[in-house]
Amino acid sequence: MGRGVQLGVIGLCMFLAGAAVWAVLGNAPEKRCIDPLGCVEIPATGSIRLGVIQALTGKVAPLGLEQVRGLELALDRCGGKVLGHRVELVIEDSGCRPEGGANAALRLVSDPSVVAIFGTTCSGDAAAAAQVMTEAGLSMISGNNSAPFLTSIGGQRAPKWQPGYFRTASNEEHAGPAAARYAHDGLGMRSAAIIHDGDIYTRGLAEGFRAEFERLGGRTALFTAVDKGDADMRPVLEAVAGSKAELLFFPLFQPEGNHVLLAARARPELAGLALMSDGALIENTFIESVGDAARGMYFVGPAAPQPSEAVTALGKAYREKFQVEPAALYYLSAFDAAGILFDAITRAAVAGKDGSLVIGRQALRDALAATSGFPGVGGLLRCDEFGDCATPRFNVLRLDDPAQGVAGLSANVVYTYAGR
């Protein structure tokens, strides 16, 4: 087995094993909790309970499922245990709605045995859930959230930043500019229409695209929003046609993204319009749903890890366990998020002689924040002061053959942008 596989796949459990030695040697006195945020006490035969908040119903459910599957693969690598204790998942469905994220978080924090939260899928859910989480003194890590508003913008704390929040998905602060640069310099576009849905994720991407496109000399012909749940996109596409834009950038989720694409293809006057969306639609159910209508469409999304033995091994484990091809590649960042969380738990925990554990809530936050040189499946990871644990790197992709699905799309990179 090559060194890449050792670091990227079994390196996770090697990390946990080393940290376990430290934790077990840290035998504590009878009254052990001195953590300012309180502690979770786990009996010698008890489980480590992790809350999981993901979108498991609705059109975004395939992305939530990939997050859960990445977490399960990380657990499999360590035999389902951390520090010798079985890990128990308490799963909540947010439905990719902010109120769903808040309600799920409220249910989890009401249980004093929950150690931390793995989630969420959607950034809007995360903003709501993270506020509940931080007020309760917990920690939360996501493998899918990417809105800049959750961590940092321009090297400064973002409006929705919360203590205890971390993520392994790339900060999309750089995705909008990446799309804009390719649209302007690569495609030669000089006017663009932009559609978002008001969500902090989609609006952030739209504003990032607009700012960079205009900085390069392009003109924003239309900047508008649709409502979540809208199915009739004829009015907004009429506005796009009237704007005379050369390109339409619509960073939307399903089903709204599907409706915009199909409505655009149905209008003869938009036949020459270039279409570009984002990572939320880099997913097999979208491609299968819209079929040939997506041919020639562009997408901006986080760059997949470079091909390696570690990536190949994890893909093989995915197919063997779930008996399907991955619907998207975001299970990789979920695997890394779970690994960082397990490692932080081992460093924060204090073990009693009887095998019981005490995990300080502030100690866990501190351990997550101190993550550096962690062997992620795509390379070493470090969490910065705002909770971003991945180096931002984005690809612009073009879909030439819908029959090849996400695999074919991900392989057709037309532009790569590396963030600062």
Residue pairs with C-beta under 8 A, 6 or more apart in sequence:
1 309
2 309
4 308
4 309
4 310
5 308
5 309
5 310
5 313
6 14
7 310
7 375
8 308
8 309
8 310
8 311
8 313
8 314
8 375
8 376
8 377
8 378
8 379
9 77
9 310
9 313
9 314
9 377
10 77
11 375
12 74
12 77
12 78
12 339
12 342
12 343
12 375
13 77
13 78
14 375
15 339
15 343
15 346
15 374
15 375
16 78
16 82
16 83
16 342
16 343
16 346
19 343
19 346
19 347
20 83
20 84
20 346
22 346
22 347
23 83
23 346
23 347
23 349
23 350
23 351
23 357
24 83
24 351
26 350
26 351
27 350
27 351
27 352
27 353
28 350
28 351
28 352
28 358
32 39
32 41
32 350
32 352
32 358
33 39
33 41
33 358
33 360
34 360
35 360
35 361
35 362
35 363
36 362
37 137
37 360
37 361
37 362
37 365
38 137
38 360
38 361
39 358
39 359
39 360
39 361
40 112
40 113
40 114
40 115
40 357
40 358
40 359
40 361
41 356
41 357
41 358
42 48
42 85
42 113
42 115
42 356
42 357
42 358
42 359
43 356
44 352
44 354
44 355
44 356
45 355
46 85
46 356
47 85
47 86
47 87
47 88
48 82
48 83
48 85
48 86
48 87
48 88
48 115
48 345
48 357
49 88
49 90
49 111
49 113
49 114
49 115
50 87
50 88
50 89
50 90
50 114
50 115
50 116
50 117
50 118
50 341
51 90
51 92
51 104
51 105
51 108
51 111
51 114
51 116
51 117
51 118
51 119
51 138
52 68
52 71
52 89
52 90
52 91
52 92
52 117
52 118
52 119
53 92
53 94
53 101
53 104
53 105
53 108
53 117
53 118
53 119
53 120
53 125
53 129
54 64
54 65
54 67
54 68
54 91
54 92
54 93
54 94
54 119
54 120
54 121
55 61
55 63
55 64
55 93
55 94
55 95
55 96
55 100
55 120
55 121
55 122
55 125
56 64
56 65
56 68
56 91
56 93
56 95
57 93
57 95
58 95
58 96
59 253
59 254
59 255
59 258
59 285
60 96
60 121
60 122
60 253
60 254
60 280
62 283
62 284
62 285
62 327
62 328
63 121
63 144
63 280
63 283
63 327
63 328
63 330
64 93
64 94
64 96
64 121
64 144
65 327
66 144
66 326
66 327
66 328
66 330
66 331
66 334
67 118
67 119
67 121
67 142
67 143
67 144
67 330
67 331
67 334
68 91
68 334
69 318
69 321
69 322
69 326
69 331
69 334
70 143
70 330
70 331
70 332
70 333
70 334
70 335
70 336
70 337
70 338
71 89
71 118
71 143
71 334
71 335
71 337
71 338
72 321
73 314
73 317
73 318
73 321
73 331
73 335
74 334
74 335
74 338
74 339
74 342
75 87
75 338
76 317
76 321
78 342
80 86
80 87
81 87
82 342
82 345
82 346
83 345
83 346
83 349
83 351
83 357
84 355
85 357
87 342
89 118
90 108
90 111
90 114
92 104
92 105
92 107
92 108
92 119
93 100
93 104
94 100
94 101
94 103
94 104
94 119
94 120
94 121
94 122
94 125
94 129
96 121
96 122
96 124
96 125
96 253
97 122
97 124
97 125
98 124
98 125
98 127
98 128
99 128
100 125
101 119
101 120
101 122
101 124
101 125
101 126
101 127
101 128
101 129
102 128
102 129
102 131
102 132
104 119
104 120
104 125
104 129
105 117
105 128
105 129
105 130
105 132
105 133
106 132
108 114
108 117
108 138
109 132
109 133
109 136
109 138
114 138
115 138
115 345
115 359
115 364
116 138
116 139
116 140
116 141
116 341
116 345
116 364
117 129
117 133
117 138
117 139
117 140
117 141
118 140
118 141
118 142
118 337
118 338
118 341
119 125
119 126
119 129
119 140
119 142
120 126
120 129
120 142
120 144
120 145
121 142
121 144
121 145
122 144
122 145
122 199
122 201
122 253
123 145
123 146
123 147
123 149
123 150
123 199
123 200
123 201
124 147
124 199
124 200
124 201
126 140
126 142
126 145
126 147
126 150
126 165
127 147
127 149
127 150
127 160
127 200
129 140
130 140
130 150
130 160
130 162
130 164
130 165
131 162
133 139
133 140
133 162
133 164
133 165
134 162
134 163
134 164
134 165
137 164
137 361
137 362
138 164
138 361
139 164
139 165
139 166
139 341
139 344
139 361
139 364
139 365
139 368
140 164
140 165
140 166
141 165
141 166
141 167
141 168
141 337
141 340
141 341
141 368
142 166
142 167
142 168
142 169
142 337
143 167
143 168
143 169
143 330
143 331
143 333
143 334
143 335
143 336
143 337
143 338
144 167
144 169
144 330
144 333
144 334
145 167
145 169
146 167
146 169
146 170
146 171
146 172
146 175
146 201
146 279
146 302
147 160
147 172
147 200
147 201
147 204
148 158
148 171
148 172
148 173
148 204
148 208
149 158
149 159
149 160
149 200
149 204
150 158
150 160
150 161
150 165
150 167
150 200
150 387
151 158
151 161
151 165
151 167
151 171
151 386
151 387
151 388
152 158
152 161
152 171
152 173
152 384
152 386
152 388
153 173
154 173
157 386
158 386
160 200
161 386
161 387
163 365
164 365
164 368
165 387
166 337
166 340
166 368
166 369
166 371
166 383
166 387
166 388
166 389
167 337
167 387
167 388
167 389
167 390
168 333
168 334
168 336
168 337
168 340
168 376
168 381
168 389
168 390
169 302
169 330
169 333
169 390
170 302
170 303
170 388
170 390
170 391
170 392
170 393
170 394
170 419
171 388
171 390
171 392
171 419
172 201
172 204
172 205
172 208
172 278
172 279
173 204
173 208
173 392
173 419
174 208
174 392
174 394
174 417
174 419
175 205
175 208
175 278
175 279
175 300
175 301
175 302
175 394
176 204
176 205
176 206
176 207
176 208
176 209
176 210
176 211
176 212
176 251
176 300
177 208
177 209
177 211
177 212
177 417
178 300
178 394
178 395
178 396
178 415
178 417
179 205
179 209
179 249
179 276
179 278
179 298
179 300
179 396
180 192
180 208
180 209
180 210
180 211
180 212
180 213
180 216
180 218
181 212
181 216
181 415
181 417
182 298
182 300
182 396
182 414
182 415
182 417
183 189
183 192
183 209
183 213
183 218
183 247
183 249
183 274
183 276
184 190
184 213
184 216
184 217
184 218
185 216
186 396
186 414
186 415
187 247
187 274
189 218
189 246
189 247
189 274
190 217
190 218
190 219
190 246
191 218
191 219
191 220
191 221
191 243
191 244
191 245
191 246
191 247
192 209
192 210
192 213
192 218
192 219
192 220
192 221
192 245
192 246
192 247
192 248
192 249
193 220
193 221
193 222
193 223
193 224
193 239
193 240
193 243
193 245
193 247
193 248
193 249
194 206
194 209
194 210
194 220
194 222
194 223
194 224
194 248
194 249
194 250
195 206
195 222
195 224
195 225
195 226
195 236
195 240
195 248
195 249
195 250
195 252
195 260
196 202
196 203
196 205
196 206
196 225
196 226
196 250
196 251
196 252
197 203
197 225
197 226
197 227
197 228
197 252
197 253
197 256
198 225
198 227
198 228
199 228
199 253
201 251
201 280
202 251
202 252
202 253
203 225
205 251
205 278
206 223
206 249
206 251
209 249
209 251
210 220
210 223
213 220
214 220
221 243
221 244
221 245
222 239
222 240
222 243
222 245
224 236
224 239
226 233
226 236
226 252
226 256
226 260
228 256
229 256
230 256
230 259
231 255
231 259
232 259
233 256
233 259
233 260
233 263
233 264
234 263
236 260
237 260
237 263
237 264
237 267
237 270
240 248
240 264
240 270
240 273
241 267
241 269
241 270
245 273
246 272
246 273
246 274
247 273
247 274
247 275
247 276
248 260
248 264
248 270
248 273
248 274
248 275
248 276
249 276
249 277
250 257
250 260
250 261
250 275
250 276
250 277
251 277
251 278
251 280
251 300
252 260
252 277
252 280
252 281
253 280
253 281
254 280
254 281
254 283
254 285
254 286
254 289
257 277
257 280
257 281
257 286
258 286
258 289
258 290
261 275
261 277
261 290
261 293
261 294
261 297
262 290
262 293
264 270
264 273
264 275
265 293
274 298
275 296
275 297
275 298
276 297
276 298
276 299
276 300
276 396
277 297
277 298
277 299
277 300
278 299
278 300
278 301
279 299
279 300
279 301
279 302
281 299
282 299
282 301
282 328
282 329
282 397
282 406
282 409
282 410
283 327
283 328
283 406
284 325
284 327
284 328
284 405
284 406
285 327
286 294
287 294
287 399
287 402
287 405
287 406
287 409
288 405
290 402
291 402
292 402
294 399
294 402
295 399
295 400
295 401
295 402
296 398
296 399
296 400
297 398
297 399
298 396
298 397
298 398
298 399
298 414
299 396
299 397
299 398
299 399
299 409
300 394
300 395
300 396
300 397
301 394
301 395
301 397
302 333
302 390
302 392
302 393
302 394
302 395
303 393
303 394
303 395
303 413
303 416
304 311
304 329
304 332
304 378
304 395
304 410
305 311
305 332
305 377
305 378
305 379
306 378
308 378
310 377
310 378
311 332
311 377
311 378
314 332
314 335
314 377
315 326
318 326
318 331
319 325
319 326
325 405
325 407
326 406
327 406
328 406
329 406
329 410
332 377
332 378
333 390
335 377
336 374
336 376
336 377
336 378
336 381
336 389
336 390
337 389
339 374
339 375
339 376
340 368
340 371
340 374
340 381
340 383
340 389
341 368
343 367
343 371
343 374
344 364
344 367
344 368
344 371
345 359
345 364
345 367
347 367
347 370
348 359
348 360
348 363
348 364
348 366
348 367
349 357
349 358
349 359
350 357
350 358
350 359
350 360
351 357
352 358
368 383
369 383
369 385
369 387
370 383
371 381
371 382
371 383
371 389
372 382
372 383
373 380
373 381
373 382
374 380
374 381
374 382
374 389
375 381
376 390
381 389
381 390
382 389
383 389
391 418
391 419
392 418
392 419
393 416
393 417
393 418
393 419
394 416
394 417
394 419
395 410
395 413
395 415
395 416
395 417
396 413
396 414
396 415
396 416
396 417
397 409
397 410
397 412
397 413
397 414
398 409
398 412
398 414
399 408
399 409
399 412
400 408
400 412
401 408
